[in-house]
Amino acid sequence: MAVTTTLKLPEALKSRIAKLAESAGKTQHAFMVEALEAETQRSELRRDFVGSALKAEQEVAQYGDVYSMDAVHRYFSDKLAGKSPRQIKATKLASHPAAALPSTPIFTTSPTRTRAVAAAKSKR
């Protein structure tokens, strides 16, 4: 069941929507509903992705085994080239060079996600 809501849009945005909706052969209403649906879906996917990344980060912290990206890249490049790649050795997170880097929030392109990542990290 559809629910009615009201949006107050800046004139410039309303004009852009009108032009784009017309060129797409849609009503402005349909254009805005599709845009809201697409952004909602994108935000949900990002939320799930960040949640998955945080879970993976916790698993790495728990077990501590990491692989050098250079070593992994070299391994697969050799494998794809038909060579016999050397076995990659895991290192403990604490001894990995990246562990010395300052801690920065991950996937932080908005203040909301920055706060979400920081809150999740603080619950550990």
C-alpha positions as CSV (number, residue, x, y, z in Angstrom):
1,M,0.0,0.0,0.0
2,A,1.4,3.4,-1.0
3,V,1.8,6.1,1.6
4,T,1.7,9.8,0.8
5,T,4.6,12.0,1.8
6,T,5.6,15.5,0.9
7,L,9.1,16.6,-0.1
8,K,10.2,20.3,-0.3
9,L,12.7,20.5,-3.1
10,P,15.0,23.3,-4.1
11,E,13.9,24.9,-7.3
12,A,17.1,23.9,-9.1
13,L,16.7,20.2,-8.2
14,K,13.0,20.2,-9.1
15,S,13.9,21.6,-12.5
16,R,16.6,19.0,-13.1
17,I,14.2,16.2,-12.1
18,A,11.6,17.6,-14.5
19,K,14.0,17.6,-17.4
20,L,15.4,14.1,-16.7
21,A,12.0,12.6,-16.1
22,E,10.7,14.0,-19.3
23,S,13.7,12.7,-21.3
24,A,13.2,9.3,-19.7
25,G,9.5,9.3,-20.6
26,K,8.4,9.2,-17.0
27,T,6.4,11.3,-14.6
28,Q,8.4,13.3,-12.1
29,H,6.7,11.2,-9.4
30,A,7.9,7.9,-11.0
31,F,11.4,9.4,-11.5
32,M,11.6,10.4,-7.8
33,V,10.2,7.1,-6.5
34,E,12.8,5.1,-8.6
35,A,15.6,7.4,-7.4
36,L,14.6,6.9,-3.8
37,E,14.3,3.1,-4.3
38,A,17.7,3.0,-5.9
39,E,19.4,5.0,-3.2
40,T,17.7,3.0,-0.5
41,Q,18.9,-0.2,-2.0
42,R,22.4,1.2,-2.4
43,S,22.5,2.3,1.2
44,E,21.3,-1.1,2.4
45,L,24.0,-2.9,0.3
46,R,26.6,-0.5,1.7
47,R,25.4,-1.2,5.3
48,D,25.6,-4.9,4.7
49,F,29.0,-4.7,3.1
50,V,30.4,-2.6,5.9
51,G,28.9,-5.1,8.4
52,S,30.5,-7.9,6.6
53,A,33.9,-6.0,6.5
54,L,33.7,-5.3,10.2
55,K,33.0,-9.0,10.9
56,A,35.9,-10.0,8.7
57,E,38.1,-7.5,10.6
58,Q,37.0,-9.1,13.9
59,E,37.9,-12.5,12.6
60,V,41.4,-11.3,11.5
61,A,41.9,-9.7,14.9
62,Q,40.8,-13.0,16.6
63,Y,43.1,-15.3,14.5
64,G,45.7,-12.8,13.5
65,D,46.8,-14.5,10.2
66,V,47.1,-12.1,7.3
67,Y,48.7,-12.3,3.8
68,S,50.7,-9.7,2.0
69,M,48.7,-8.3,-0.9
70,D,51.9,-8.3,-3.0
71,A,52.5,-11.9,-2.2
72,V,48.9,-12.9,-3.1
73,H,49.1,-10.9,-6.4
74,R,52.4,-12.5,-7.3
75,Y,51.0,-16.0,-6.5
76,F,48.0,-15.6,-8.8
77,S,50.0,-13.8,-11.5
78,D,52.4,-16.8,-11.5
79,K,49.6,-19.3,-11.5
80,L,47.8,-17.6,-14.4
81,A,51.1,-17.5,-16.3
82,G,51.4,-21.3,-15.9
83,K,54.2,-21.1,-13.4
84,S,54.5,-23.1,-10.2
85,P,54.0,-20.3,-7.6
86,R,55.7,-20.5,-4.2
87,Q,53.4,-21.1,-1.2
88,I,52.3,-17.9,0.5
89,K,53.1,-17.8,4.2
90,A,50.7,-16.1,6.6
91,T,52.1,-13.7,9.1
92,K,50.5,-12.6,12.3
93,L,48.7,-9.3,12.2
94,A,50.9,-7.7,14.8
95,S,54.0,-8.4,12.8
96,H,52.5,-7.4,9.4
97,P,53.7,-4.0,8.1
98,A,50.1,-2.7,7.7
99,A,49.5,-3.2,11.5
100,A,51.9,-0.3,12.1
101,L,49.7,2.1,10.1
102,P,47.5,4.4,12.1
103,S,44.0,3.1,12.7
104,T,41.6,4.7,10.3
105,P,37.8,4.0,9.9
106,I,37.0,2.0,6.9
107,F,34.6,3.0,4.1
108,T,34.0,6.4,5.5
109,T,32.5,8.6,2.8
110,S,29.9,10.0,5.1
111,P,29.7,11.1,8.7
112,T,26.9,8.6,9.3
113,R,29.1,5.6,8.2
114,T,32.1,7.0,10.1
115,R,30.0,7.0,13.3
116,A,28.6,3.5,12.6
117,V,32.1,2.1,12.0
118,A,33.5,3.9,15.1
119,A,30.5,2.6,17.2
120,A,31.0,-1.0,16.0
121,K,34.7,-0.8,16.8
122,S,34.1,0.5,20.3
123,K,31.8,-2.5,21.1
124,R,34.7,-4.9,20.8
